[in-house]
Amino acid sequence: MTTEPPTWIKSSYSGSGGSCVEWAPTHASMTGTVPVRDSKNPNGPILNLPTDAFTAFVTGIKDGTLNPL
């Protein structure tokens, strides 16, 4: 079985100040985990979140219950 590298998409919520998050939705649909990384460090660590945890994260950002410090 061949594993293709994730196709990264920058979040539409990322600002122009360089605080950008990228995720790989195609990989998520194949594996059930959502890879997330810092776009400023594409060779850095990747956080693989279960889809329900990623959904909770996005929901918290959208509804304001997850605020930056």
Secondary structure, 3 states (H helix, E strand, C coil): CCCCCCCCEECCCCCCCCCCEEECHHHHHHHCEEEEEECCCCCCCCEEEEHHHHHHHHHHHHHCCCCCC
